[in-house]
Amino acid sequence: MEKENKNISIEKQAEELILKSRHNHQSKQVILWIAALIVGGILGGLGNTMLNQMFAFVATVFTRLFQFIAIPTISLTVITTLASIGVKKDTGRIFVHALTYTLLTTICAAAIGLALYIVVDPGNLPVSLVNAGVEQVPEKLTHISYYDHFLSVIPNNILQPYLEGNALSVMIISAAVGLSLAFMPKTENHAVLLKGINGLQEILFVLIKAIIWALPLGILAFSAQLSAQIATGIIVGALGKYTLVIIVGNLIQFFIVLPLYLLARGLNPVKVFKKMLPAITLAFFSKSSAGTLPVTLASAEENLKVNPKISRFVLPICTTINMNGCAAFILVTSLFLMQNGGFELTLPMMIVWLFVSVISAVGNAGVPMGCYFLTLSLMSSVGAPIGIMGIILPIYTIIDMVETAENVWSDAVVCAMTDHDLKGTLSDSKNA
């Protein structure tokens, strides 16, 4: 009996040492990322052409690497998760929790944007400036309707969505394949096929870990690139009150509303934020929540210790439907354009557009310029002065960065709350 107690004590000590080692490793990572952020900002602001070109090259390399693994990550995680739990009650429970939290946080983000818009009350822009802005609106976007956007999501070719990086279409294909595997007779062919897909996913996660290991270099390059752009005046904005409403609304959602959700579920927002920092940082610079997904998954599973069954189901879905920042941008920008177009903005009309913005954001893919495109499509359909979108375009880079970081932070919050709510209640919860 005494020997057994000693063995248990040794095992506990070993576990504590492992946890302590992981905690120290995570702390060192955070320090390294912050240092890379600061050093990159300083070097980018020096105005050295050769350095800036080098940083731009490194930033492009990292962007391409994450684009390379983003779509396979979305596809394989959805397929393997649905194949393993597709027809069981767990799927419905996880989805209901994720969808509920997604809608609640997204409506909150849009409501904050609406409240700030009413309080700040941005004025109208000069007509000459609006007309000049038409030239800056991307030509190809002015001819695409919102109806066309939704129609393009329905795949008519199994390879094309993967080649084009259409995240929503890939989600549909992957869900269909995953559910088909769940319903398939459990034959030898089924076992071999599922084993091969799981093997591909393991390879993918090894690649993700390798990229995360080199991430400080990417953060350094992204930070330097941003600093260089600000220094040369490329993305200095001039829309004053409108920009203030967008940015402040995002910051309130990021630092107040989402942490309050975590506190309400008994979770420490500081700890959750710290463990998800790699994903949030990358989202800020990459401006793509879909491209950030591999790091979001790795951070949730390795740092936050979320059940893989939950993270690999919730996060790919949230990447495409949980768009807090996008909902706020669509609402505030739509109201701003309609106000400048002479529309009478009554409170009931604003509330209707709040829900339009939430529904539109849910249908948006987590790619750069996604919210801009959706807003342009909506405003084209109602006859608002879309020339303002051309004026907004130069400052949209900063807005997009803040929004994407907020979207990924919200994804992490939804995932953490879902994991907390369902902890220990899922069938075979130890296995993905």
C-alpha positions as CSV (number, residue, x, y, z in Angstrom):
1,M,0.0,0.0,0.0
2,E,2.8,2.3,1.0
3,K,4.6,1.5,-2.3
4,E,1.5,2.3,-4.3
5,N,1.2,5.7,-2.5
6,K,4.8,6.5,-3.4
7,N,4.2,5.6,-7.0
8,I,1.1,7.9,-7.1
9,S,3.1,10.7,-5.5
10,I,5.9,10.3,-8.1
11,E,3.4,10.4,-10.9
12,K,1.8,13.5,-9.5
13,Q,5.3,15.2,-9.2
14,A,6.1,14.2,-12.8
15,E,2.8,15.7,-14.0
16,E,3.4,18.9,-12.1
17,L,6.9,19.2,-13.6
18,I,5.5,18.7,-17.1
19,L,2.8,21.3,-16.6
20,K,5.4,23.7,-15.1
21,S,7.7,23.1,-18.1
22,R,4.8,23.8,-20.6
23,H,3.9,27.0,-18.7
24,N,7.5,28.2,-18.8
25,H,7.7,27.4,-22.5
26,Q,4.4,29.3,-23.2
27,S,5.7,32.3,-21.2
28,K,8.9,32.4,-23.2
29,Q,6.9,32.2,-26.4
30,V,4.8,35.2,-25.4
31,I,7.9,37.2,-24.5
32,L,9.5,36.3,-27.9
33,W,6.4,37.3,-29.8
34,I,6.1,40.7,-28.0
35,A,9.8,41.3,-28.6
36,A,9.4,40.5,-32.3
37,L,6.5,42.9,-32.5
38,I,8.4,45.7,-30.9
39,V,11.7,45.1,-32.8
40,G,9.8,44.8,-36.1
41,G,7.9,48.1,-35.5
42,I,11.2,49.9,-34.8
43,L,13.0,48.5,-37.8
44,G,10.1,49.2,-40.1
45,G,10.0,52.8,-39.0
46,L,13.6,53.4,-39.9
47,G,12.8,53.9,-43.6
48,N,15.5,51.6,-44.9
49,T,14.5,50.5,-48.4
50,M,16.5,47.3,-48.4
51,L,15.2,46.3,-44.9
52,N,11.6,47.0,-45.9
53,Q,11.9,45.0,-49.1
54,M,13.3,42.1,-47.1
55,F,10.5,42.3,-44.5
56,A,7.9,42.5,-47.3
57,F,9.4,39.3,-48.8
58,V,9.4,37.4,-45.5
59,A,5.8,38.6,-44.7
60,T,4.7,37.4,-48.2
61,V,6.4,34.0,-47.6
62,F,4.5,33.5,-44.3
63,T,1.2,34.7,-45.8
64,R,1.6,32.1,-48.6
65,L,2.5,29.3,-46.1
66,F,-0.6,29.9,-44.1
67,Q,-2.7,30.1,-47.2
68,F,-1.1,26.8,-48.2
69,I,-2.3,25.0,-45.1
70,A,-5.5,26.9,-44.3
71,I,-7.9,25.2,-46.7
72,P,-6.6,21.7,-46.1
73,T,-6.9,22.4,-42.3
74,I,-10.6,23.5,-42.7
75,S,-11.4,20.5,-44.9
76,L,-9.6,17.7,-42.9
77,T,-10.8,18.9,-39.5
78,V,-14.4,19.1,-40.6
79,I,-14.3,15.7,-42.3
80,T,-12.6,13.8,-39.5
81,T,-14.8,15.4,-36.8
82,L,-18.0,14.7,-38.6
83,A,-16.9,11.2,-39.6
84,S,-16.3,10.3,-35.9
85,I,-19.3,12.0,-34.3
86,G,-21.5,12.8,-37.2
87,V,-24.6,10.9,-36.4
88,K,-24.3,11.0,-32.6
89,K,-26.0,13.4,-30.2
90,D,-22.6,15.1,-29.5
91,T,-22.6,16.8,-32.9
92,G,-25.9,18.6,-32.3
93,R,-25.0,19.6,-28.8
94,I,-21.6,21.1,-29.8
95,F,-23.2,22.9,-32.8
96,V,-26.0,24.4,-30.7
97,H,-23.6,25.8,-28.2
98,A,-21.3,27.2,-30.8
99,L,-24.1,28.7,-32.8
100,T,-25.8,30.2,-29.8
101,Y,-22.6,31.9,-28.6
102,T,-21.8,33.0,-32.1
103,L,-25.1,34.8,-32.6
104,L,-25.0,36.3,-29.1
105,T,-21.5,37.8,-29.5
106,T,-22.1,38.9,-33.1
107,I,-25.4,40.7,-32.2
108,C,-23.6,42.4,-29.3
109,A,-20.8,43.6,-31.6
110,A,-23.3,45.1,-34.1
111,A,-25.4,46.7,-31.3
112,I,-22.3,48.4,-29.9
113,G,-21.5,49.7,-33.4
114,L,-25.1,51.0,-33.7
115,A,-25.0,52.7,-30.2
116,L,-21.7,54.4,-31.0
117,Y,-23.0,55.5,-34.4
118,I,-26.0,57.2,-32.8
119,V,-23.9,58.9,-30.1
120,V,-21.0,60.1,-32.3
121,D,-23.3,60.9,-35.2
122,P,-20.8,61.1,-38.1
123,G,-21.6,64.0,-40.5
124,N,-21.9,63.8,-44.3
125,L,-18.9,64.0,-46.6
126,P,-18.5,66.6,-49.4
127,V,-20.2,65.5,-52.7
128,S,-17.0,66.1,-54.7
129,L,-15.1,63.8,-52.4
130,V,-17.7,61.0,-52.7
131,N,-17.7,61.3,-56.5
132,A,-13.9,61.1,-56.6
133,G,-14.0,58.0,-54.4
134,V,-15.9,56.1,-57.1
135,E,-12.6,55.7,-59.1
136,Q,-11.0,53.9,-56.1
137,V,-13.7,51.2,-55.8
138,P,-12.4,47.9,-57.2
139,E,-14.1,47.6,-60.6
140,K,-14.8,43.8,-60.4
141,L,-16.8,44.3,-57.2
142,T,-19.2,46.8,-58.5
143,H,-20.7,44.2,-60.9
144,I,-21.2,41.4,-58.4
145,S,-24.5,41.2,-56.5
146,Y,-25.1,39.8,-53.0
147,Y,-27.2,37.1,-54.7
148,D,-24.2,36.1,-56.9
149,H,-22.0,35.9,-53.8
150,F,-24.3,33.4,-52.1
151,L,-24.7,31.4,-55.4
152,S,-21.0,31.2,-55.7
153,V,-20.8,29.4,-52.4
154,I,-22.7,26.3,-53.8
155,P,-20.0,24.2,-55.4
156,N,-20.4,22.8,-58.9
157,N,-16.9,21.3,-59.0
158,I,-15.1,19.4,-56.3
159,L,-11.7,20.8,-57.1
160,Q,-12.4,24.5,-57.9
161,P,-13.3,25.6,-54.3
162,Y,-10.0,24.2,-53.1
163,L,-8.0,25.8,-55.9
164,E,-9.8,29.2,-55.4
165,G,-9.6,29.0,-51.6
166,N,-13.4,29.4,-51.2
167,A,-13.7,28.5,-47.5
168,L,-17.5,28.3,-47.4
169,S,-17.7,26.0,-50.4
170,V,-14.9,23.8,-48.9
171,M,-16.9,23.6,-45.7
172,I,-20.0,22.4,-47.6
173,I,-18.0,19.7,-49.5
174,S,-16.1,18.6,-46.3
175,A,-19.3,18.4,-44.3
176,A,-20.9,16.3,-47.0
177,V,-17.9,13.9,-47.1
178,G,-17.7,13.8,-43.2
179,L,-21.3,12.9,-42.8
180,S,-21.1,10.4,-45.7
181,L,-18.3,8.7,-43.8
182,A,-20.4,8.7,-40.6
183,F,-23.3,7.0,-42.4
184,M,-21.2,4.6,-44.4
185,P,-21.3,0.9,-43.4
186,K,-18.3,0.1,-41.2
187,T,-16.5,-2.0,-43.8
188,E,-12.8,-2.5,-44.4
189,N,-12.9,0.2,-47.1
190,H,-14.4,2.7,-44.6
191,A,-11.6,1.9,-42.0
192,V,-8.8,2.3,-44.6
193,L,-10.2,5.6,-45.9
194,L,-10.7,7.1,-42.5
195,K,-7.2,6.0,-41.4
196,G,-5.7,7.7,-44.5
197,I,-7.6,10.9,-43.8
198,N,-6.5,10.9,-40.2
199,G,-2.9,10.3,-41.3
200,L,-3.1,13.3,-43.6
201,Q,-4.4,15.4,-40.7
202,E,-1.5,14.3,-38.5
203,I,1.0,15.4,-41.2
204,L,-0.8,18.7,-41.4
205,F,-0.5,19.3,-37.7
206,V,3.3,18.6,-37.9
207,L,3.5,21.3,-40.6
208,I,1.6,23.7,-38.4
209,K,3.9,23.1,-35.4
210,A,6.9,23.8,-37.7
211,I,5.4,27.1,-38.9
212,I,4.5,28.1,-35.3
213,W,8.1,27.5,-34.3
214,A,9.2,30.0,-37.0
215,L,6.3,32.4,-36.2
216,P,8.5,35.1,-34.4
217,L,10.2,35.8,-37.7
218,G,6.9,36.2,-39.4
219,I,5.6,38.5,-36.6
220,L,8.8,40.6,-36.9
221,A,8.3,40.9,-40.7
222,F,4.5,41.7,-40.4
223,S,5.2,44.4,-37.7
224,A,8.0,46.0,-39.8
225,Q,5.8,46.0,-42.9
226,L,2.9,47.7,-41.0
227,S,5.3,50.3,-39.4
228,A,6.8,51.1,-42.8
229,Q,3.4,51.6,-44.4
230,I,2.3,54.0,-41.6
231,A,5.6,55.9,-41.8
232,T,5.1,56.5,-45.6
233,G,1.5,57.7,-45.1
234,I,-0.1,54.9,-47.1
235,I,-2.7,54.0,-44.6
236,V,-3.2,57.2,-42.6
237,G,-7.0,57.7,-42.5
238,A,-9.0,60.9,-42.6
239,L,-12.6,59.9,-42.0
240,G,-12.5,61.0,-38.4
241,K,-15.8,60.1,-36.6
242,Y,-16.6,57.2,-38.9
243,T,-13.2,55.6,-38.2
244,L,-13.6,56.3,-34.5
245,V,-16.9,54.5,-34.3
246,I,-15.5,51.4,-36.1
247,I,-12.3,51.2,-34.1
248,V,-13.7,52.0,-30.7
249,G,-16.6,49.6,-31.2
250,N,-14.2,46.8,-32.0
251,L,-12.1,47.6,-28.9
252,I,-15.1,47.6,-26.6
253,Q,-16.1,44.2,-28.0
254,F,-12.6,42.9,-27.7
255,F,-11.6,44.1,-24.3
256,I,-14.9,44.3,-22.4
257,V,-17.8,42.3,-24.0
258,L,-16.0,39.1,-24.9
259,P,-14.1,38.9,-21.5
260,L,-17.5,39.4,-19.7
261,Y,-18.8,36.4,-21.6
262,L,-15.9,34.3,-20.3
263,L,-16.3,35.6,-16.8
264,A,-20.0,34.7,-16.9
265,R,-19.1,31.1,-17.7
266,G,-16.5,31.0,-14.9
267,L,-13.4,31.3,-17.2
268,N,-10.4,33.6,-16.6
269,P,-10.3,35.9,-19.7
270,V,-6.6,36.9,-19.1
271,K,-5.5,33.2,-19.1
272,V,-7.6,32.4,-22.2
273,F,-6.3,35.5,-24.0
274,K,-2.7,34.7,-23.1
275,K,-3.0,31.1,-24.4
276,M,-4.6,32.2,-27.6
277,L,-2.2,35.1,-28.2
278,P,-0.3,33.4,-31.1
279,A,-3.5,33.1,-33.1
280,I,-4.8,36.6,-32.3
281,T,-1.4,38.1,-33.2
282,L,-1.2,36.3,-36.5
283,A,-4.8,37.2,-37.3
284,F,-4.0,40.9,-36.8
285,F,-1.2,40.9,-39.3
286,S,-2.6,38.3,-41.8
287,K,-6.1,39.8,-42.0
288,S,-7.5,36.3,-42.5
289,S,-9.2,34.3,-39.9
290,A,-9.3,31.3,-42.3
291,G,-5.5,31.6,-42.9
292,T,-5.0,31.8,-39.1
293,L,-7.1,28.7,-38.4
294,P,-4.2,26.3,-38.2
295,V,-2.6,28.4,-35.4
296,T,-6.0,28.9,-33.7
297,L,-6.5,25.1,-33.6
298,A,-3.0,24.5,-32.3
299,S,-3.3,27.2,-29.6
300,A,-6.7,25.9,-28.5
301,E,-5.6,22.3,-28.2
302,E,-2.0,22.7,-26.9
303,N,-2.2,25.8,-24.8
304,L,-5.9,26.0,-23.8
305,K,-6.3,22.2,-23.6
306,V,-9.6,22.3,-25.4
307,N,-11.1,18.8,-26.2
308,P,-10.0,18.2,-29.9
309,K,-13.5,16.9,-30.6
310,I,-14.8,20.4,-29.8
311,S,-12.0,22.5,-31.2
312,R,-11.9,20.7,-34.5
313,F,-15.7,21.1,-34.9
314,V,-16.2,24.6,-33.5
315,L,-13.3,26.5,-34.8
316,P,-13.6,25.7,-38.5
317,I,-17.3,26.6,-38.3
318,C,-16.6,29.8,-36.3
319,T,-14.0,30.8,-38.9
320,T,-16.8,31.1,-41.5
321,I,-19.8,32.2,-39.4
322,N,-18.5,34.0,-36.3
323,M,-17.7,37.5,-37.6
324,N,-18.1,40.0,-34.8
325,G,-15.9,42.7,-36.4
326,C,-17.5,42.2,-39.8
327,A,-21.0,42.6,-38.5
328,A,-20.1,45.9,-36.8
329,F,-18.3,47.1,-40.0
330,I,-21.2,46.2,-42.3
331,L,-23.7,48.0,-40.0
332,V,-21.8,51.2,-39.4
333,T,-20.5,51.5,-43.0
334,S,-24.0,50.8,-44.4
335,L,-25.6,53.5,-42.2
336,F,-22.8,55.9,-43.1
337,L,-23.3,55.4,-46.8
338,M,-27.1,55.6,-46.6
339,Q,-26.9,58.7,-44.5
340,N,-24.7,60.3,-47.1
341,G,-27.1,59.2,-49.8
342,G,-30.0,61.0,-48.2
343,F,-31.8,58.0,-46.6
344,E,-33.8,58.8,-43.6
345,L,-32.3,56.7,-40.8
346,T,-35.1,56.0,-38.3
347,L,-34.4,53.8,-35.2
348,P,-36.6,50.9,-36.6
349,M,-34.7,51.1,-39.9
350,M,-31.3,51.0,-38.0
351,I,-32.5,47.9,-36.0
352,V,-33.5,46.1,-39.2
353,W,-30.0,46.8,-40.6
354,L,-28.5,45.5,-37.4
355,F,-30.0,42.1,-38.1
356,V,-29.1,42.4,-41.9
357,S,-25.5,43.0,-40.9
358,V,-25.5,40.0,-38.5
359,I,-26.9,37.7,-41.2
360,S,-24.5,39.0,-43.8
361,A,-21.5,38.6,-41.5
362,V,-22.5,35.0,-40.8
363,G,-22.4,34.3,-44.6
364,N,-19.0,35.9,-45.0
365,A,-15.8,33.9,-45.6
366,G,-12.9,34.7,-43.3
367,V,-10.7,36.2,-46.0
368,P,-9.1,39.6,-46.4
369,M,-11.5,42.3,-47.8
370,G,-14.5,40.0,-47.2
371,C,-16.4,42.5,-45.1
372,Y,-15.6,45.3,-47.6
373,F,-17.0,43.2,-50.5
374,L,-20.2,42.3,-48.7
375,T,-20.9,45.9,-47.7
376,L,-20.2,47.1,-51.2
377,S,-22.6,44.5,-52.6
378,L,-25.3,45.5,-50.1
379,M,-25.0,49.2,-50.8
380,S,-25.0,48.7,-54.5
381,S,-28.3,46.9,-54.3
382,V,-30.0,49.7,-52.3
383,G,-28.6,52.6,-54.4
384,A,-26.3,54.1,-51.7
385,P,-23.3,56.3,-52.8
386,I,-20.7,53.5,-53.2
387,G,-18.0,56.1,-54.0
388,I,-17.6,56.4,-50.2
389,M,-16.3,52.8,-50.3
390,G,-13.4,54.1,-52.4
391,I,-12.6,56.8,-49.8
392,I,-12.7,54.1,-47.0
393,L,-10.4,51.7,-48.9
394,P,-7.1,53.3,-48.0
395,I,-7.9,53.1,-44.2
396,Y,-9.6,49.7,-44.5
397,T,-6.2,47.9,-44.0
398,I,-6.1,49.0,-40.4
399,I,-9.8,48.3,-39.9
400,D,-9.4,44.8,-41.4
401,M,-6.5,44.0,-39.1
402,V,-8.4,45.0,-35.9
403,E,-11.6,43.2,-37.1
404,T,-9.8,40.0,-37.9
405,A,-8.0,39.9,-34.5
406,E,-11.4,40.4,-32.9
407,N,-13.0,37.7,-35.0
408,V,-10.3,35.1,-34.0
409,W,-10.5,36.2,-30.3
410,S,-14.3,35.7,-30.5
411,D,-13.7,32.2,-32.1
412,A,-11.5,31.3,-29.2
413,V,-14.0,32.6,-26.7
414,V,-16.9,30.6,-28.3
415,C,-14.6,27.5,-28.4
416,A,-13.5,27.9,-24.7
417,M,-17.1,28.4,-23.5
418,T,-18.4,25.4,-25.5
419,D,-15.6,23.3,-24.1
420,H,-16.3,24.5,-20.6
421,D,-20.1,23.8,-20.9
422,L,-19.6,20.3,-22.3
423,K,-16.5,19.2,-20.3
424,G,-16.9,15.6,-19.2
425,T,-20.3,15.1,-20.9
426,L,-19.2,14.0,-24.4
427,S,-19.1,10.4,-25.3
428,D,-15.6,9.1,-25.6
429,S,-14.4,12.6,-24.6
430,K,-10.8,11.7,-24.4
431,N,-10.5,10.9,-28.0
432,A,-10.9,13.2,-31.0
